[in-house]
Amino acid sequence: MKKGWLFFFFLPVPLFCQVLIQGQALNGSLDSTTVSGLRIVLQRMTPETSETGMAEKIADLLSGRDGRFTFAVPRPDSTAHYFVTSEHQGARYFSELITVEAQSRRVPTRIVIFDSCRSASRIVTLMHHVIVEDNGAALWVREMRMLSNPLNRTLLAAVQDEHESAATLMFHLPPAARGFAPDNADPNAFALHGHTVYFKGVLEPGSHQLSFTYELPWQDGRADLTVITATATRSVDFFVANAGQVASTSRLKDHGPFTIRDRTFARYGGRDVPAGQALQIRFQRHDRADQGEHPYYALGLTGSLLLVALTVYTLKKRNRVP
């Protein structure tokens, strides 16, 4: 009995305080079959490293029989988030974030990978929203797409041309567009060549949102916004802040006013639009004369005010006491 207590007393502190992160590697393209021999990396994100976005590598190993793996973490940090990553056929995959509590001894997790493909023919745009506002010198445009990858494979490197050798999708901006800026968390996921935008990220099975903005300058009081559908699109909608500036539309139906966050927009849209279809709205800027403020109106108002002032001055002069 005394030997047992002595053994417990002299246990190494790291062994006594360690936590085991145990999990399994699965292939979602093969009905979640287990994957053995897969390189798996354990990483940690602390409050300090989260500011830079650079996780700290803790350890790595190969998944064993039935895809199982175990990481021993001595003195785990309860303020950090742990996760495992793995690369497979050109794509990188992540597990869910793991938080280790003070009383934790074993923490379960898993990582799911997918086989890759290089064809975007099955990608569908569920929703394509285009928001247009006038910022004075130009129209401000935001395009938001909700994409769906219905396959059980990850899409990557489907576009190869003289500009990009491993892009996933490409989008065409209007010829006069300027000031392109991505809205996604990773700005390096996009590349701009001329007026063609290349998306260089990967599309795992499921839904993904892509968003970017640009400006469309006024040219002689006009601006033509042309949007070309990159994939088959179930619904596309233009939300225009100033409906009075819309001069004409092409292949779009006027759905009337639509309210977004207490603001009213004119809504124009289409349904079941094939890939490569060009949708256009022509904007005509109305000058002050078109808004009921014709220069002659301003001149007349100014003349009336001068006439009233002259009349008042004459009356005062006539009734002035000598």
HUZILIN-V754496 format. One record per run of one state. SS is the DSSP state (h for helix, s for strand, l for the rest). FROM is the first residue (numbers start at 1). TO is the last residue. If there is no record, write none. Layout:
BEGIN
<<SS;FROM;TO> <SS;FROM;TO>>
END
This chain:
BEGIN
<<l;1;1> <h;2;9> <l;10;12> <h;13;17> <l;18;18> <s;19;27> <h;28;30> <l;31;32> <s;33;34> <l;35;38> <s;39;45> <l;46;48> <h;49;51> <l;52;55> <s;56;62> <l;63;64> <h;65;67> <s;68;73> <l;74;80> <s;81;88> <l;89;90> <s;91;94> <l;95;97> <s;98;98> <l;99;105> <s;106;113> <l;114;115> <s;116;117> <l;118;123> <s;124;134> <l;135;137> <s;138;149> <l;150;153> <s;154;155> <l;156;158> <s;159;159> <l;160;166> <s;167;167> <l;168;168> <s;169;172> <l;173;176> <s;177;182> <l;183;186> <h;187;189> <s;190;193> <l;194;195> <s;196;199> <l;200;202> <s;203;203> <l;204;205> <s;206;217> <l;218;218> <s;219;219> <l;220;221> <s;222;228> <l;229;231> <s;232;240> <l;241;242> <h;243;245> <s;246;250> <l;251;252> <s;253;260> <l;261;262> <s;263;273> <l;274;277> <s;278;284> <l;285;294> <h;295;318> <l;319;322>>
END
